[in-house]
Amino acid sequence: MIKRKKNMNIMDRIARFVISLVLLGIVIFGPLWNLLGFFLILLSGLFLAAGISGFCPFYKSIDVDFSKSDEYFK
């Protein structure tokens, strides 16, 4: 199994989880059952996977680590 270092703080993870639920809600309860709905489901899955794992590939590509910034929210 590939181990990745977490690079997101808890607030970022919660925000991604909430965004993924909102996107899924838009598709399920809204009139989006076409190609746009498919892309929203895909984007929601990516946000959900990043929120659960704590690893963001975009943060890795720009060499940023927000995992140590939790002390600013306490």
ROZAZA-202343 format. One record per residue (C-alpha): x negated, y, z negated; residue in three letters. Coordinates in steps of 0.2 Angstrom, whole numbers, padded with zeros to 4 digits. Each point is the difference from the previous one (the first is absolute). Last residue first. Layout:
% ROZAZA-202343
{u: X; v: Y; w: Z; residuo: ALA}
...
% end
This chain:
% ROZAZA-202343
{u: 0037; v: 0132; w: -0093; residuo: LYS}
{u: 0000; v: 0005; w: 0018; residuo: PHE}
{u: -0017; v: 0006; w: 0002; residuo: TYR}
{u: -0007; v: -0016; w: -0008; residuo: GLU}
{u: 0006; v: -0010; w: 0015; residuo: ASP}
{u: -0013; v: 0007; w: 0012; residuo: SER}
{u: -0011; v: -0015; w: 0000; residuo: LYS}
{u: 0009; v: -0010; w: 0013; residuo: SER}
{u: 0000; v: 0015; w: 0012; residuo: PHE}
{u: -0014; v: -0006; w: 0011; residuo: ASP}
{u: -0004; v: 0008; w: 0016; residuo: VAL}
{u: -0011; v: -0007; w: 0014; residuo: ASP}
{u: 0010; v: 0007; w: 0015; residuo: ILE}
{u: 0002; v: -0018; w: 0006; residuo: SER}
{u: 0003; v: -0007; w: -0017; residuo: LYS}
{u: 0014; v: 0013; w: -0004; residuo: TYR}
{u: 0008; v: -0005; w: 0017; residuo: PHE}
{u: -0001; v: -0018; w: -0005; residuo: PRO}
{u: 0010; v: 0003; w: -0016; residuo: CYS}
{u: -0003; v: -0013; w: -0014; residuo: PHE}
{u: 0011; v: -0001; w: -0016; residuo: GLY}
{u: 0007; v: -0017; w: 0005; residuo: SER}
{u: 0018; v: 0004; w: -0004; residuo: ILE}
{u: 0001; v: 0017; w: 0007; residuo: GLY}
{u: -0010; v: -0004; w: 0016; residuo: ALA}
{u: 0011; v: -0015; w: 0004; residuo: ALA}
{u: 0016; v: 0011; w: -0003; residuo: LEU}
{u: -0007; v: 0014; w: 0011; residuo: PHE}
{u: -0004; v: -0012; w: 0014; residuo: LEU}
{u: 0017; v: -0009; w: -0002; residuo: GLY}
{u: 0009; v: 0017; w: 0001; residuo: SER}
{u: -0009; v: 0005; w: 0015; residuo: LEU}
{u: 0005; v: -0017; w: 0009; residuo: LEU}
{u: 0018; v: 0003; w: -0006; residuo: ILE}
{u: 0000; v: 0018; w: 0006; residuo: LEU}
{u: -0007; v: -0006; w: 0017; residuo: PHE}
{u: 0014; v: -0013; w: 0002; residuo: PHE}
{u: 0013; v: 0014; w: -0004; residuo: GLY}
{u: -0008; v: 0011; w: 0013; residuo: LEU}
{u: 0002; v: -0014; w: 0013; residuo: LEU}
{u: 0018; v: -0002; w: -0004; residuo: ASN}
{u: 0011; v: -0004; w: -0015; residuo: TRP}
{u: -0001; v: 0018; w: -0008; residuo: LEU}
{u: 0018; v: 0004; w: -0004; residuo: PRO}
{u: -0004; v: 0002; w: -0019; residuo: GLY}
{u: 0003; v: -0011; w: -0015; residuo: PHE}
{u: -0013; v: -0014; w: 0004; residuo: ILE}
{u: -0012; v: 0011; w: 0010; residuo: VAL}
{u: 0000; v: 0015; w: -0011; residuo: ILE}
{u: -0001; v: -0011; w: -0015; residuo: GLY}
{u: -0015; v: -0008; w: 0006; residuo: LEU}
{u: -0008; v: 0017; w: 0003; residuo: LEU}
{u: 0005; v: 0005; w: -0018; residuo: VAL}
{u: -0007; v: -0016; w: -0008; residuo: LEU}
{u: -0017; v: 0002; w: 0009; residuo: SER}
{u: -0001; v: 0018; w: -0006; residuo: ILE}
{u: 0003; v: -0006; w: -0018; residuo: VAL}
{u: -0014; v: -0013; w: 0001; residuo: PHE}
{u: -0012; v: 0013; w: 0008; residuo: ARG}
{u: 0004; v: 0012; w: -0013; residuo: ALA}
{u: -0003; v: -0013; w: -0014; residuo: ILE}
{u: -0016; v: -0005; w: 0007; residuo: ARG}
{u: -0006; v: 0018; w: 0002; residuo: ASP}
{u: 0005; v: 0004; w: -0018; residuo: MET}
{u: -0009; v: -0016; w: -0006; residuo: ILE}
{u: -0017; v: 0005; w: 0008; residuo: ASN}
{u: -0006; v: -0006; w: 0017; residuo: MET}
{u: -0017; v: -0008; w: 0005; residuo: ASN}
{u: 0001; v: -0017; w: -0006; residuo: LYS}
{u: -0015; v: -0011; w: 0005; residuo: LYS}
{u: 0005; v: -0013; w: 0013; residuo: ARG}
{u: -0003; v: -0018; w: -0003; residuo: LYS}
{u: 0003; v: -0012; w: 0015; residuo: ILE}
{u: 0006; v: -0017; w: -0004; residuo: MET}
% end
